[in-house]
Amino acid sequence: MALDPRIITAISKELWSARVSGNAVINPSQTYPDITISDAYSIQNHLIAEALENGEVLTGAKIGLSSKANQQKFGIDEPIYGHLFASMIRPEDEPIEITKMFRPVVEPEICFLLDSELKGPGINVGTVLSATKGVIPAFEIADSRLKNQSSRVEDNILDNSGAAVVLLGGVLTPIEEIDLRLVGMVLERNGMVIDTGAGAAVLGHPAQAVAGLANKLSEFDMSLKAGSIIISGTPVAAVPAAKGDHFDASFDRLGTVSVNFV
């Protein structure tokens, strides 16, 4: 049974308050153990509406749990999705104050800049590539506004799928002659290589993740607008960040992106 609309509204307001105050909230799945993925997206949509009413501006979207290993961990068979606000997009050289976050993790990703709108259903890899102006190396700093780490994917979804901060590298690269499946990535922390990956680890093709997002949004009569930035999901495991950490990600033919935590 779906959650009462009044409960959905109340949870979304609590989550917005957590973002503003910096005080984490009790995991909704603890209070409502029968919460469903549908409930979670309803809460997320109410949270987005709350944010817009408070002056936030939508600038794009994110894709989470894009690898099969991470999906199996949470007992699902598809990625999850969230929304990006303009306030989340930071210059690459701006340090991240870790004391203003809850449990930040670092995820290197290929970011798509759309040249035209994508509106599902029926979006596929080819549609995405034809609508893409170019791609940019990016770091997503995902975070949770919930008091406890959770194995429930519903908790992740309702919290806007962990969307918090995105840092973009400085180069926009056209993709006409690049097979994004074969783009390799090297992740370093404090000067040491800690992981490597390739675009194919993201649902077989990063554009497939974007296609899935556009098709999912169509269920809510939403689309990905021209000019949107879409972070497509990480090809490696997310890495917890600590004060003093410096991360670099180098993407074959796409360039680099870095982030400092202070």
C-alpha positions as CSV (number, residue, x, y, z in Angstrom):
1,M,0.0,0.0,0.0
2,A,1.3,3.4,-1.0
3,L,2.2,5.9,1.8
4,D,-0.4,8.5,2.7
5,P,0.2,11.7,0.7
6,R,0.5,13.6,3.9
7,I,3.4,11.4,5.0
8,I,5.1,11.8,1.7
9,T,4.8,15.6,2.0
10,A,6.1,15.6,5.6
11,I,9.1,13.4,4.7
12,S,10.0,15.7,1.8
13,K,9.9,18.8,4.1
14,E,12.1,17.0,6.6
15,L,14.7,16.2,3.9
16,W,14.7,19.8,2.7
17,S,15.1,21.0,6.3
18,A,18.1,18.7,6.6
19,R,19.8,20.2,3.6
20,V,19.3,23.7,4.9
21,S,20.1,23.1,8.6
22,G,22.8,20.4,8.2
23,N,21.0,18.2,10.7
24,A,20.4,14.6,9.5
25,V,16.9,13.0,9.7
26,I,15.8,9.6,10.7
27,N,15.8,7.1,7.8
28,P,12.2,6.9,6.5
29,S,12.5,3.2,6.0
30,Q,13.0,2.8,9.8
31,T,9.7,4.6,10.5
32,Y,7.9,3.2,7.5
33,P,9.4,-0.3,6.7
34,D,6.8,-1.0,4.0
35,I,7.9,2.0,2.0
36,T,8.2,1.2,-1.8
37,I,10.4,2.5,-4.6
38,S,7.3,4.2,-6.0
39,D,6.8,6.0,-2.6
40,A,10.5,7.0,-2.7
41,Y,10.2,8.6,-6.1
42,S,7.1,10.4,-5.0
43,I,9.0,11.8,-2.0
44,Q,11.9,12.8,-4.2
45,N,9.5,14.7,-6.5
46,H,8.0,16.5,-3.6
47,L,11.5,17.3,-2.4
48,I,12.4,18.8,-5.8
49,A,9.2,20.9,-5.7
50,E,10.1,22.1,-2.2
51,A,13.6,23.1,-3.4
52,L,12.2,25.0,-6.4
53,E,9.8,26.9,-4.2
54,N,12.8,27.9,-2.1
55,G,14.8,29.3,-5.1
56,E,16.7,26.4,-6.4
57,V,17.1,26.0,-10.2
58,L,17.2,22.7,-12.0
59,T,20.2,22.3,-14.1
60,G,20.3,18.6,-14.9
61,A,20.1,15.1,-13.5
62,K,22.2,12.2,-12.1
63,I,22.2,8.5,-12.4
64,G,23.1,6.2,-9.5
65,L,23.8,2.5,-9.1
66,S,24.7,2.2,-12.7
67,S,26.8,-0.9,-12.3
68,K,25.2,-4.4,-12.0
69,A,27.3,-5.1,-8.9
70,N,25.9,-2.1,-7.1
71,Q,22.3,-2.9,-8.2
72,Q,22.7,-6.4,-6.8
73,K,23.9,-5.0,-3.5
74,F,20.6,-3.1,-3.2
75,G,18.4,-5.9,-4.7
76,I,17.3,-4.0,-7.8
77,D,17.7,-4.5,-11.5
78,E,17.9,-0.9,-12.8
79,P,19.7,2.4,-11.9
80,I,18.3,5.1,-9.7
81,Y,17.9,8.7,-10.6
82,G,18.0,12.2,-9.0
83,H,18.1,15.8,-10.0
84,L,20.8,18.4,-10.0
85,F,20.4,22.1,-8.9
86,A,22.6,24.9,-10.1
87,S,23.8,25.4,-6.6
88,M,25.4,21.9,-6.7
89,I,27.7,22.7,-9.6
90,R,31.0,23.9,-8.3
91,P,34.2,25.1,-10.0
92,E,36.9,22.5,-10.1
93,D,39.3,24.6,-8.1
94,E,36.8,25.2,-5.2
95,P,37.7,23.1,-2.1
96,I,34.9,21.1,-0.6
97,E,34.4,21.8,3.1
98,I,33.8,18.3,4.5
99,T,32.4,19.6,7.8
100,K,29.4,20.8,5.8
101,M,28.6,17.4,4.5
102,F,27.3,14.2,6.1
103,R,29.0,11.1,4.6
104,P,30.5,12.2,1.3
105,V,31.8,9.7,-1.3
106,V,33.7,10.5,-4.5
107,E,32.5,9.1,-7.9
108,P,34.4,9.9,-11.2
109,E,31.9,10.1,-14.0
110,I,31.4,11.1,-17.7
111,C,29.1,14.1,-17.8
112,F,26.9,14.7,-20.8
113,L,25.9,18.2,-22.0
114,L,22.7,18.1,-24.0
115,D,22.3,20.1,-27.1
116,S,18.6,19.2,-27.5
117,E,15.8,17.9,-25.4
118,L,15.4,14.2,-24.6
119,K,11.8,13.1,-23.8
120,G,10.9,9.5,-23.3
121,P,9.7,6.9,-23.7
122,G,11.6,5.3,-26.5
123,I,15.0,7.0,-25.9
124,N,18.0,4.8,-26.8
125,V,21.8,5.2,-27.1
126,G,21.6,6.6,-30.6
127,T,19.0,9.2,-29.5
128,V,21.2,10.3,-26.6
129,L,24.4,10.6,-28.8
130,S,22.6,12.6,-31.4
131,A,21.3,15.0,-28.7
132,T,24.7,15.4,-27.0
133,K,26.8,18.5,-27.5
134,G,29.8,17.0,-25.8
135,V,31.1,15.3,-22.7
136,I,33.1,16.5,-19.7
137,P,35.1,14.6,-17.0
138,A,33.4,15.1,-13.7
139,F,33.4,14.2,-10.0
140,E,30.1,13.6,-8.2
141,I,30.4,14.1,-4.5
142,A,27.4,12.1,-3.3
143,D,26.1,12.5,0.2
144,S,23.3,11.3,2.5
145,R,21.1,13.5,4.7
146,L,19.9,10.4,6.7
147,K,21.2,9.6,10.2
148,N,22.2,6.0,9.4
149,Q,23.7,4.2,6.5
150,S,21.0,2.2,4.8
151,S,20.8,-1.0,2.7
152,R,17.4,0.1,1.5
153,V,17.5,1.6,-2.0
154,E,14.3,3.5,-1.1
155,D,16.2,5.6,1.4
156,N,18.7,6.5,-1.3
157,I,16.1,7.4,-3.9
158,L,13.9,9.6,-1.7
159,D,17.0,11.6,-0.7
160,N,17.4,12.7,-4.3
161,S,19.6,9.7,-4.9
162,G,22.4,11.3,-2.9
163,A,22.9,14.3,-5.2
164,A,25.0,16.9,-3.4
165,V,28.0,18.4,-5.4
166,V,29.3,18.1,-8.9
167,L,32.7,19.3,-10.1
168,L,33.3,19.5,-13.9
169,G,36.7,19.3,-15.7
170,G,37.5,22.2,-18.0
171,V,37.2,20.5,-21.4
172,L,34.0,19.8,-23.4
173,T,34.8,17.1,-25.9
174,P,32.6,16.3,-29.0
175,I,31.9,12.6,-29.2
176,E,31.4,12.0,-32.9
177,E,34.6,9.9,-33.2
178,I,34.8,8.6,-29.6
179,D,33.5,5.2,-28.5
180,L,32.5,6.1,-24.9
181,R,32.5,2.4,-24.0
182,L,36.3,2.3,-24.5
183,V,37.1,5.5,-22.6
184,G,39.5,4.4,-19.8
185,M,39.7,6.2,-16.4
186,V,42.3,6.2,-13.7
187,L,41.4,7.4,-10.2
188,E,44.0,8.7,-7.8
189,R,43.8,9.7,-4.2
190,N,46.6,11.7,-2.7
191,G,48.9,10.9,-5.7
192,M,48.3,7.1,-5.6
193,V,46.2,5.1,-8.1
194,I,43.3,3.5,-6.2
195,D,41.1,2.3,-9.1
196,T,40.7,2.1,-12.8
197,G,37.6,1.7,-15.0
198,A,36.1,2.2,-18.5
199,G,32.9,3.6,-19.9
200,A,31.5,0.1,-20.6
201,A,31.2,-0.5,-16.9
202,V,28.3,1.9,-16.9
203,L,25.4,-0.2,-18.2
204,G,27.5,-1.2,-21.2
205,H,27.6,2.4,-22.5
206,P,27.3,5.6,-20.5
207,A,24.7,6.8,-23.0
208,Q,22.5,3.9,-22.1
209,A,22.3,5.2,-18.6
210,V,21.2,8.6,-19.9
211,A,18.6,6.9,-22.1
212,G,17.2,5.0,-19.1
213,L,17.0,8.3,-17.2
214,A,15.0,10.0,-19.9
215,N,12.6,7.1,-20.2
216,K,12.2,7.0,-16.4
217,L,11.4,10.7,-16.2
218,S,8.7,10.3,-18.8
219,E,6.7,8.3,-16.2
220,F,6.4,11.7,-14.4
221,D,5.8,13.7,-17.6
222,M,9.3,15.1,-17.3
223,S,12.2,15.4,-19.8
224,L,15.8,16.3,-20.0
225,K,16.0,19.8,-21.4
226,A,18.5,21.2,-23.9
227,G,21.5,22.6,-21.9
228,S,21.1,20.1,-19.1
229,I,24.1,18.4,-17.6
230,I,23.7,14.7,-16.9
231,I,26.2,12.7,-14.9
232,S,26.0,9.2,-16.1
233,G,27.2,7.1,-13.2
234,T,30.6,5.9,-12.0
235,P,32.5,3.0,-13.6
236,V,34.2,2.2,-10.2
237,A,33.2,1.9,-6.6
238,A,32.5,5.1,-4.7
239,V,35.3,6.2,-2.4
240,P,34.6,7.8,1.0
241,A,36.3,11.1,1.4
242,A,38.2,12.5,4.4
243,K,39.5,15.9,5.3
244,G,42.8,16.6,3.5
245,D,42.1,14.2,0.6
246,H,42.9,15.2,-2.9
247,F,41.4,13.2,-5.8
248,D,42.3,13.2,-9.5
249,A,40.5,11.3,-12.3
250,S,42.1,11.1,-15.7
251,F,39.8,10.1,-18.6
252,D,41.3,8.8,-21.9
253,R,40.8,11.6,-24.6
254,L,38.4,13.5,-22.3
255,G,40.9,15.1,-19.9
256,T,41.1,15.3,-16.1
257,V,39.1,16.5,-13.1
258,S,40.3,17.0,-9.5
259,V,38.8,17.8,-6.1
260,N,40.2,18.8,-2.7
261,F,38.5,18.3,0.7
262,V,39.3,20.7,3.5
